Amino acid sequence: MPDVIWVESYRFTTPNSPAQTTLNSVANLALTQLIDQPTRYGDGQNSTALDLVFTNNPETVTSLKYLPAIGSSDRNCVMFLVLVSTRPSNMTKRSYTDYDKIQEHLSEVDWQSLIVSDNVDNLWFKLKSCLLAVEKQFTSITYTEKTKTLPLLTKDATEGIKSKNKGWRKYKKSKQENHPADCKKCCTKLRNLTCKVISDYEVNRALSAKTNPTKFWKYVCSSNPNRHKICQLLRSDATVLDSPADIANFFNAIFATNFSHSVLVSPPPPFPDRNRVHEIPSVVIDADDVLERLNKLDPNKAQGPNGIHPRLLKEAAALVAMPLADISKISIMMMVVPADWKSANIVSILKEGR
């Protein structure tokens, strides 16, 4: 496409360029072209960018350099690095957080000097940033190989599978008349044993649902045939949404357009003036109240929009109770609530027939 001036974005030197179709496809696929300098210098010819690099994620292409031509070539060399995930498909990502070291680190923080500001949002931002930084510092990520067998299989079921496979290979090799009956007998025995093992496993998962809800819902979700991940979304302005939060907000905005907004013909009548008989008592918040509520948090719940996991707050409750109480007191005194405290993840549940 010599008529496209990539240096100056999508501009054309000739009207009605045939490259318009290609550029429309590039925009629809949310691709980005990274070459912004000419790569071909010919004698008596205009310099053009013939070597192009397209990517749907510019952050994965780094260290882009333009090098001189090799030998008598009239085209420069382009060198760049592509960041590719090295995690194999058969590996599972696991994270481990050392909460003992987190408590030890937070015990050395001078909260009185850290929580100093005239803005409640700034106070909360300092506390949140400190907690998230410490959590990231003492969290290690490892990759383990996925199990090749189901965790619910017992030793008897594993031996039954081996016996069935051995009988089938023996039948395929010898073709004797009695081997099909023996192989069918092993298959029937293994089928009955597998049904019993799965039934016992599901009963145990159901009985331990209250004590260990994480494993219970993990097994339920893995058995759901409709379980899948939402792919990236391409908006009409050629921007790509890949984060779960952006996708949820986008769907929420689409759903909100289906509701009608009633227009008030006349303003509502004013509320009648009422004399207050009882004054609202002053709210007293101390560290003990905050500590009591932090200890009641469920560590198995997911984190909220602020990014702080409930287990982190519960493990460090004795250390963050005092700064949280101070922020709450300042919030009541200034009659301002931090923005993070007013945000929540709301999921719309579709009910049949509505």
Buried (B, 14 or more C-beta within 10 A) or exposed (E): BBBBBBEEEBEBEEEEBEBBEEBEEBEEEBBEBBBEEBBBEEEEEEBBBBBBBEBEEEEEBEEBEBEEEEEEEEBBEBEBEEEEEEEEEEEEEEEEBBBEEBBEBBEEBEBEEBBEBEEBBEBBBBBBEBBBEBBEEBBEEEEEEEEEEEEBBBEEBEEBBEBBEEBBEBBEEEEEEEBEEBBEEBBEEBEEBBEEBBEEBBEEBEEEEEEEEEBBEEBBEEEEEEEEEEEEEBEEEEEBBEEEEBBBEEBEEEEEEEEEEEEEEEEEEEEEEEEEEEEEEEEEBEBEBBBEEBEEBEEEEEEBEBEBBBBBBBBBBBBBBBBBBBBBBBBBEEEEBBEBBEEEEEEEEEEEEE
